[in-house]
Amino acid sequence: MAEPLAIHLLGPRPRVVRAERRQPAPRGHKVWALLAYLLITESAPSREWLAQLLFSDANDPFNTLSWNLTQLRRLLGHGSSIAGDPVVLRLPHGTFVDVHALTAGTWMQAIDVPDLGRDLLEGKTFSACPGFDVWLLANRRRLAGAAESVLREAARAKVSAGDAARAAELASRLVTANPLDEDAQELLIRAYVASGDRSAAEIQRDACIALFRRELGTDPGVGVLQAAEPKHEHALPHRRPARAATVAQLEAGMGALDAGAVDAAVSFLRQAVADAHDLDDGPLRVQSLVALGSALVHGVRGRDGEGAGVLHEAIGVADRIGAPGSAAQAHRELGYVELLRGRYDRAQRWLGNAARLAGEESTERAWALAVQGVVSTDVGRYDDALNAFDEALALAQARGLSQVETWVWTFTGRVHLLRQDLEEARTCLTEGLAWAHTVRWTAFVPLPEALLADVDLAEGRVEAAAIAYEHAHALALQLGDPCWEGCAGRGLGLVAAYRGDPATALRWITEARHRCVRLPDAYLWVEAYCLDALCTLAVEQRYADAARWIDDLEALATRTGMRELVARAYAHRGNLGDHAAGAAARVLAAEVDNPALRRLE
């Protein structure tokens, strides 16, 4: 049996512990750099690649790589193996790796990671290896974002479990790290309310409002403004509920939501939740909580934080009554919330749980896979995305799930568009747009329409693209959807650039970038998509703000793990004349399975 192995790469003192004994540290930092790269990269690095990445400053890079691999084998012990070309690292079953626990573990596992929130290989620099230095910086930022996501998830779980004091402690760490994070501020205020400290909640809310007015010139969103209000268990005067009446409240709420009467729907569903609680009817309570949480996430702008809290409560009740599968939709909706905010590691975990809990229930499994595909796309795992979409589409077609089919065709088209497979992209997006019209999913129409216009523009059909962008933008404005408004506005800017009007292009794309995130629960990938277009325009026109916008794209993409857009940020910098950044872009692009990205140089 292999001896227990633990690998710690976070913080200033990386270490390997075998059989509960810390191993002597290897000479120099390069062994740690090599270990970190092999554990985190999703590519299969060849020996030539590793030699150039980490040892190009050596007299004999290949021999130096071999020596470091030998040192690494000695550090990890006999139960591990590092061999082959490409180089493959295999660890004994049950090995603890702190960065893996942080990104793929449950929040309960991740919250106990030593040095949570500390940098990867903290304090170590590799100036002689600029490509690796950039890779390290990108992963430090991504792991810092992952640590914040774990704190957020743990705080929400603690609120739903009744441990409000611990929730407030965790949420305060988030607020301290980023005071302008509306979601963190709302979570802290709600934790104070849950603990019964209304005064602390009001003080925190007022301090948040003052901060936002001072720093941003605006108030925080409705989620923060209303977070200090006490939780009402009953929307109607207290009376002994009947189960039939509670079911009717639930049905009325869902019917109102389908009809677009969101305020009425939320009121009905709050009452159903309160009555199910009084009835001590666990299954009905789970069903009502999931319905309310979903309504808050999808129907009420700026209320994803509250909706996520309700969904956590649904999962807690489902676990207590021994019916975790009844909350599969809650797991999926939480994955969707995390997707929007670019917390992809947590999104993937929630969606994986949803697919597993759904079992043979085709509808829920199809939706979980469909959203999983979007997560994989956003982080540049395109093959994984297509596999998820293919399975979701098969389920949708077998069961007649028209909205799932609409979603899958559209987002599959986005994968092909990003890969510059324009013929495939057109086929899929045309199908997605047709389905959106067929099922009267008007709120979704602007996305496939704008992406299809992207294909038109890439193929030189400028007038067709302009007409489609204009319609998508007008419809998004009518719907009040900032995300789709951003996609279409970006496109109108690109049309202006094609027509030789860079000033109008700049105005459209800049406005699209800011308007798409005007609400706290906006889809961050759209902002990055707009920023990428803005950087392209700025570099071409040599605008003075080009470097600042590239920095903004890099910061957003590295923090969230949008790997392709990290590589594109460095490619933009390379196109401004920074040759080291251009070389770094090639290192970053190697981890993304997109041949089109290799052509950025």
N, C-alpha and C positions, 0 to 999 in steps of 0.2 A: 504494500500500500504506500502511495506517495505521501510524503510528509506534508502537513498543512502549510500553505504558502499564502502570503499576503504581500501585495505590492502597493506602496503608498507614493504617489507622485505629486500630490498637492502640498503646498507649503514649502518652506525653505530647507527642509531636511528630508529629501526623498529617501526611501528605505525599502528593503526587502526583508521580510520576517519569515524564516523557515522554522517549523516546529517550535514556534513561539520564541525563537532566538533571532535577534536582529543580526543580519549579516554584515561583515565588514564592507564599508563603502568602497567602490572601485576607484581607481585613480582617474582624476579628471572628470569633466562633466559630460563627455561625449557618450559614455555608456548609458547615462540617464537619458540623454537626448535620443539615442538609438532605441532604447526601450519604450520611451513615450511615443515615438513615431510608430513603431511596430504595433503597439497596443491601440492606438487611436486611429491611424489612417485606415480608410476603407478601400484603398487601392492595394494591389499586390506588388510591392516594390522589388525591382530587380536589384541585383548586386551593383550593377553599374549605376543605377539611379541613387542608391544609398551612398555609394562612394562619392558621387558628385555632390549630393545634397549635404553631407556631413564632413567629408574628408578631402575636399578639393584643395585645401590649403596644405595638405601633407605631400611629402616628396613622392610617396607611393600610395595613392588613395586606396587601391584594392587591398594591399597588405595591411594598411591601417584599419580598414574595415574588418578584415579577418581577425586582427588582434582584438578589436573591440567586441566582435561577436564571441570570441573565446572568453573574454572577461564577463560578458553577459551570461553565457552558459554557466560559468562558475558561480555567478551571483544567484541565479535562479535554481540551480541544483539539478539533480539527475532526473527528477520527474518531469522536467520541461525539455522541449527540444526547439532548436532554431536551425533550420536547414533549408536547402533547396535554392533554386534561382528561377522564379522569384522567391524571396526569403519568406518563409512561413514560421511564425511563432506559435507553438502549442504549449498550453499550460495544463497542469493537472486539474481534473474535475474538482470543483469546489474552491478553486483559487479566488481569493478576494482581491479585487483591483478597485481602488477608491474611485477612479474616474468612471469606471463602468457602473459601480453602485450609484454614483451621482446621476448618471444619465439614463440608466435602464432599470434601476431598482425601484421599489415602492418608496413612498415618501418616508415610511418608517425606517427603511434601510438607509436611505440617503441622509436623513437628518442626523444620523449618528456617525456619519463619515468623519474621521479625524481631519482637522484643518478644513472643514467645510467653509467655503467662501474665500479660501486662500488661493493664490495663483498656482497654476501648473508650473512645476520646477521654479518656484518663486525665487527671484533674485539672480537666476542664472541667465547669462546672455551668451550669444553665439555670433559675435560680430563678424567672424571669419566665414560664417555660413549664412549669408543674407537670406537665401531662400528658406532655410529652416527657421531663421529668426522670425520671418513673416508668418510662416506656418504656426510657430509657437504662439505668437501674439494673437493670431486669429482664434486658436484653440483656448488660450487663456480667457479671451472675452466670451467665447461660447460657453465655457464651463462656469464663468462668473454668472452668466445669465441662467444657466441650469441651476446653480445654487440658489439664486433668487426664486426660481420657479418652485423648487422644493420647499423653501420657507413659506411661500404663498399657499401651496397645496396643504402643507402641514397645518398652517394657521386656519384654513377653512375647515379642515377635518376636525381640528380641536374645537372650533365653534360648534359644529354640528354634534360633536360628542359631549358637549356641555362643559368643556374645560376652557372657559373663556379667558381665564388668567394667563394660561400658557399661550393661547391664541394671540392675546394682546402683546405678549413678550415677543413672539415670532414676527407679528406684523410690524411692531415698532422697529425691528431690525431692518425690515424692508424700507420703511419710511426714512430711517436714518441714512440708508444707502442711496435712496433716490426720493427726495421729498416731493418731486413733481410727478411721481407715479400715482395717478388718480386711483387706480385699482388698489394699490397698497394703502393709500389714505382711507379709502372707503372700508377696506377690510379692518383696519385698526379701529375706526369709529364703530363699526358693527361689533367688534370684539368687546369694546367698552360697554356698549349697550347690552350685550349678552351677559356681561359680568354684573350688570345692575348699576354700573357707574355712569349714570346719565350725564352728570356734570363733566366728567372727563371726556365723554363723547362730544359734548357741545363745545368744549374748549378746543378739542382737536379739530372739529369741523371749522370753527371760526378761524383757527390758526391756518388751516389749509386754504380757506377762502382768501385770507389776507396775503398769504404767500403767492397764490396764483395771480391775484390782482397786481401784486408788486413785481413779480418776475415775468408774467406772461400777458398782463393787461386784460385778463378775462377771468370769469368765475370758473371753478371746476364744474363738472357735469352734474346731472340730476342725481346720479348714484351717490356722490359725496354729499350733496346738499340735503338729501333725504335720509342719509344713513343714520343720523342721530335720533330719528323718530322711533318711539317705542314700537316693538312688534305687537300687533294686535292679533290676538288669537281668534277674535270674532269680528267679522265685518258687519254682522247684524247683531241685534240685542241677543243676549245669551238665552238659549232655550234648549231643551233636551232634543238633540238631533235624532232623526230617524234615518236608517240606512238608505231607504228608497229615496228620501229627499236629498241625501248627500250625493248619491249616484246621479240624481237629476241635476244637482248643482254642477257636478263634474261634466256631465254631458252638455249642459247649457254653456259652460265655459269653453269647451272645445268647439262647440258649434259657433259661438260668437267669434272665436279666434279664426275659424275657417272663413267667416263672413267679413273679416277685417275689422271687427269692432273690438279692438285690443283692450281698451280700458274696461269695457264691460266684461270681457273674457277674464282678465286678471282679477277683477272683483269676484266673479263667480268662483274662480279657482281658489282664491284665498279662503273663501267661505267653505269650499269643499275640504280643503286641507284642515281647517279648524274643526269642522264637524267630524271628519274621520279620526282626528286626534281624540276628540271627546268620546267617540264610539269605541276607542281602543281597537279599531279594525285595521290591523297591520297591512294586509294587501291593498285595501282601499286607500290607506294613507300613502303608501308608496305610489300608487297610481296617480293620486291627486298631486303629490309633491312633484313627480316627474312632469306632469302636465303643466303645473305652475312654473317650474324651473324652465321648461322648454319655451313657454310663452314669454317669459322675461328675457330669455336669450334671443329669441327670434323676432318677437313682436314689439318690444319696447326698446327704443334706442337708448344706449348708455346704461342699461341695467344688467349687463352680463355679470357683474360682481355679485349682485343680489341673486340672480338666477343660479350662479355657480354654487352659492351657499345653500340654496334650496335643494339643488341636485345632490350635493354632498349629504344633506339630511336624508334624502330618499335612499341613498345607498346605505347609510347607517341603519335605517329602519329595515330595509330588505335583509341586511346581514343579521340583524337581531331576531327576525322572525324565521330565519333559516331559508329564505327564498332569494338568494342573490341574483338569480336570473331575472327576477321581476324588475330589476333596476338596470338591465342592459342598456336601455335607451338613455338613462342618466349618465352612464359611462360614456356613451357615444356623444351626448351633448357636451359633456365636459371636455372631451377630446376636441370638439368643434370650437369651443371657447378658447382652448389653448392654441389651436391652429391659428385663429384670427390674430392672436397677440404674439405669434412667432415663438411660442414655447413648445418647440417641436418634440423634444424628448418626452415631455409629460403627455403631449397629445398622442404620441404613438403608443404610450402605455395605456392610456384610457381607451383608445380605439381597439387595441389588441384585446383588452378585457371585454369590451362590448362584443366583439366578434366571437370570442370564446363563450361568453355567457348566453349569447343568442342561440347557440346550438343549432338546431334544425329550423329555427324560426327565420325564414328566408328574408323577410322584409328588413328586420333589424340587422341581420348579418350583411345584407347587401349595402345598406346605408353605411355601416361601420367600415366596410372595405372601400366604398366610394370616397369617404372622407379620408381614409388612410392613404389613398392614392394621391390626394392633394398634398398631404403632409410630405410624402416622399418626393413629390415634384418640387415643392418649395425648397427642399434641402439638396436638390440635385441628384436624387436616387431615381433616375428615370426608368430604369428597367424594373425596379421594385414597384414603381407607380403603375406601369403598364400591366404588370401581373395582377395587382390589386384591382385595377379597373376591369380587366378581362373577367375576373371571377365575379365582380359585382354586376357586370353587364349580363353575364350568363344567368345569374339569379334573377335579375330584373326582367329579362325577356321571358324566362320560364314562368314567372309569377305575374307578369303584366304590371310591373312597377314603373309607371311612366315617368315619374319625377326622377327616380334613380337613373333611368336610362338617359333622360335629358342631361342630368349632371355628369354622368360618365362620358357621354359623347363629347360634351363641352370640354371637360378637363383633360380627356385623352387628346383632344385637338390641341389644347395648350401645350402638352408635352411635345407633340410633333412640331408645333410652331417654334418652341424654344430650341429644339434640335435642328431647326431649319429644314425639316421634312415637309415642304409646303404642300405637296399633293395630298399626303396623308392628313395634314392639318386641315386642309379645305374640306376633304370628305367628312371628317369627324365633326367639324364645327358647323358645316351645313346641316348635318343630321341633328346636332344639338339644338340649333336654332329652330329647325322645323318642329322638333319635339316640344320645345318651349312654347311655340305658338299652338300646337295641337292640344296640349294639356292646359292651355291658358295660364301658364306660369309667367305672367307678365313681369313680376318682380325680378325674374331671372334673365329675361330676354336681353337686356343691355350687355351682359357679359359675352355670350357667344357672338352677338352682333359685332361688338368691338373687337374681339379676337379674330373674327373672320375678316374684318376690315384690316387688321394687322397683316393677314395673309395677302389681301389685295395690294396693300402698300408694298410689301416685300416683292411682289411680282410686277410692280410698276403700274398697277391699275389705280392711279391716284384719285381720279374723279369718283370711281365706285367706292373707294375707301372713304373719301370725304363725305359722301352721302350717308353711308352707314354710320360713321362716327357721329355725324350731326344728329341722326335719329336716336342712336344709343344715348347720347349726351342729353338730349331733350327728355327722353323717357326716364333716365336716371334722375334728372332734376324733378320731374313730376312725382316720382316715387320717393324722393328724399333719400336716395341711397348713395352715400359719399364714395363707397368703394367703386361701384360701376361708373359713377360720375368721373372718378379719377382715371379709370381705364380709357373712357371715351375722350376725356379732355386731353390726356396724353396723346392720343391718336390725332386729334385736331391740331395739336402742336407739331406733330411729325409731318402732317400734310402741309402746314405752313412752311416748314423747313424744306420740303421737297419742291415747293413752289418758289423758293428763293426769298422767303420773308422771315429771316431769323428773329427779328424783333417780335413779330406776332407769335412765332413758335416758342420763344422764351416765355412770353406772357402766358400762353396756354399751358405749357408744361409746368411752369412754376406754380400756377394756380391749381392745377390738377394735383400736384404733389402735396400742397397744403390742405386743400379741401377734402382729399380722400381720407385724412386722419383727423377731421375736425371733431369727431366723436371718440370717446375713450375706448370703445370696443370695435374700432375699425380693423380692417384686414391689412396687417402691416406689409405683406408681400406686395400689395398694390403700391404703397408708398415707395418701396424699393424699386419696383418696376418703373415708376415715374422718375425716380432719381437716376436710374441708369440711362433713361432717354435724355434727361437733363444734362448728365455728364457728357454723353455723346455729342450733343449740340454744343455744349460749352467748350469742349476740346476742339471741335471742328472750327468754331468761331474765335477760339482763343480768348474767351471771356475772362475777365479778372477773377470772377468768383468760381472758376472751374475747380481749382484745388479745394476750396471749401466744400463744394458739393460732392466731390469725390470722397473727402473725409467723412461727410455725412453718410454716404452710401456704404463706405467701409465700416463705419461704426455700427450702423443698423444691421448690416449683413453678418458681421462677425459676432455680434451679441446674440443673434437669433440662430445662426448656423445656416444661413442661406448661402451655401458654398459656391454656387456658380456666380452669384452676385459679388461675393468677396473677390473671386478671381477677376471678374469684370472691373471692379474698382481699381485693382492693381494694374490691369491692362490699360484703363483710362489714364492712370498716372504715368504709365510707360509711354503712352502716346503724347503726353505732355513733355517728354524728353528725359524722364527718369528711367535710365536703363536698368538699374537695380530692381525697380518696381516691375518692369517688364519681365525680368527673369523670375521674380517672385510669382508673377501671374502664372507662369508655366508650372511652377511647383503646385500651386493651388488648383489649377485646372486639371492636373493629373488625377485628382480625387473625384472628379465629376464625370459620369459616363455620358458625355455629350461631345461628339466629334466636332460639332460646330464651334465649341469653345476653344478647341486647339487652333482654330484659324484666327483667333483674336490678335495674334502677334503681328 
